[in-house]
Amino acid sequence: MTQALRAWFVASERAGLFVTGEARDKPIAAAVHVIHSRPAEPWTLDLLASQVGLARTALATRFRELVGEPPMRYLTKVRLGQAAGYLAASQFTIHQIVRLIGYDDVPAFSRAFKREFGLAPGAYRRNALRSPDIHVS
């Protein structure tokens, strides 16, 4: 059980689901909240900055300092993390998932997903459906 929880936490952190530094900075916390609550929107750095009341450069600089990566990269990780969840736990087609998470086309999504998770979306789904190997010593 501990190993399963650890694997889930590591995967969640990698997918951008856990971030701690942004909580000290209200506009950055708002940007993180907006990204998580509306990841499928066609965000640009300008739109996100205006949403949280910062200049584009201020958002990019502060976000990177507190979250550890640029806002648009963080958005990509959140979208891909959501996609991984849909692949593992739903019967949505890849085309449906692409629309749900805000990507424009399947090939772009597939390339980004493989770059992030090391597997094509279909292979990721097949692996997620298999029972995990648990070894007890």
C-alpha positions in Angstrom: 0.0 0.0 0.0 2.8 2.4 0.9 4.5 1.7 -2.4 1.3 2.3 -4.3 0.7 5.7 -2.5 4.3 6.7 -3.1 3.9 5.9 -6.9 0.7 7.9 -7.0 2.3 10.9 -5.2 5.4 10.8 -7.5 3.2 10.6 -10.6 0.9 13.4 -9.3 3.8 15.7 -8.6 5.3 14.9 -12.1 1.9 15.8 -13.7 1.9 19.1 -11.9 -0.9 18.4 -9.5 1.0 19.4 -6.4 2.8 22.7 -6.0 3.5 24.5 -2.7 5.5 27.7 -3.4 2.7 29.7 -5.1 0.6 29.9 -2.0 2.6 32.8 -0.6 1.9 35.0 -3.7 -1.8 35.6 -4.3 -1.6 36.4 -8.1 0.5 33.3 -8.6 -1.9 31.2 -6.5 -4.7 32.6 -8.6 -2.9 31.7 -11.8 -2.4 28.1 -10.6 -6.1 27.9 -9.5 -7.2 29.2 -12.9 -5.0 26.7 -14.8 -6.4 23.8 -12.7 -10.0 24.9 -12.8 -10.1 25.8 -16.6 -7.2 24.0 -18.3 -9.0 23.5 -21.6 -9.3 27.2 -22.3 -7.0 28.6 -25.0 -4.7 30.2 -22.5 -1.8 32.5 -23.6 0.6 34.2 -21.3 -1.2 37.5 -22.0 -4.6 36.1 -21.1 -3.4 34.4 -18.0 -1.6 37.6 -16.9 -4.7 39.8 -17.4 -6.8 37.2 -15.5 -4.7 37.5 -12.4 -3.8 41.2 -12.7 -0.1 41.1 -13.5 2.0 42.2 -16.4 3.1 39.4 -18.7 6.7 39.6 -17.6 5.9 39.8 -13.9 3.7 36.7 -14.2 6.3 34.7 -16.1 9.1 35.7 -13.7 7.2 35.2 -10.4 5.5 32.0 -11.6 8.8 30.4 -12.6 10.4 31.4 -9.3 7.6 30.0 -7.1 6.3 27.1 -9.1 9.6 26.1 -10.7 8.6 26.3 -14.4 7.0 28.8 -16.8 3.2 29.1 -16.7 2.7 27.6 -20.2 4.8 24.6 -19.4 2.9 24.2 -16.2 -0.4 24.4 -18.1 0.9 21.7 -20.5 1.7 19.4 -17.5 -1.7 19.9 -16.0 -3.4 19.1 -19.3 -1.3 16.0 -19.8 -1.9 14.9 -16.2 -5.6 15.2 -16.8 -5.3 13.2 -20.0 -3.4 10.5 -18.1 -6.3 10.3 -15.7 -8.8 10.1 -18.4 -6.8 7.4 -20.2 -6.5 5.3 -17.0 -10.0 5.7 -15.7 -12.4 6.5 -18.5 -13.7 5.1 -21.8 -13.3 8.4 -23.6 -11.6 8.1 -27.0 -8.3 9.9 -27.5 -10.1 12.4 -29.7 -12.6 13.2 -26.9 -9.7 13.5 -24.4 -7.9 15.9 -26.7 -10.9 18.2 -26.8 -11.5 17.9 -23.0 -8.0 19.1 -22.1 -7.7 21.9 -24.7 -5.5 20.5 -27.4 -6.1 21.4 -31.0 -5.3 18.1 -32.6 -4.5 14.4 -31.8 -0.9 14.3 -33.3 0.2 17.3 -31.2 -1.3 15.8 -28.1 0.3 12.4 -28.8 3.7 13.9 -29.2 3.4 16.0 -26.0 2.1 13.0 -24.1 4.8 10.7 -25.2 7.4 13.4 -24.3 6.0 13.7 -20.8 5.2 10.1 -19.9 7.5 8.1 -22.2 4.6 6.2 -23.8 2.0 6.9 -26.5 -1.5 7.5 -25.1 -2.8 4.1 -26.3 0.2 2.3 -24.6 -0.3 4.3 -21.5 -4.0 3.3 -21.4 -3.1 -0.4 -21.9 -0.6 -0.3 -19.1 -3.0 1.5 -16.7 -5.6 -1.2 -17.3 -3.2 -4.0 -16.2 -3.0 -4.9 -12.5 0.2 -3.6 -10.9 2.9 -6.1 -10.0 3.3 -6.0 -6.2 6.1 -7.9 -4.6 6.1 -8.5 -0.9 9.4 -9.5 0.7 
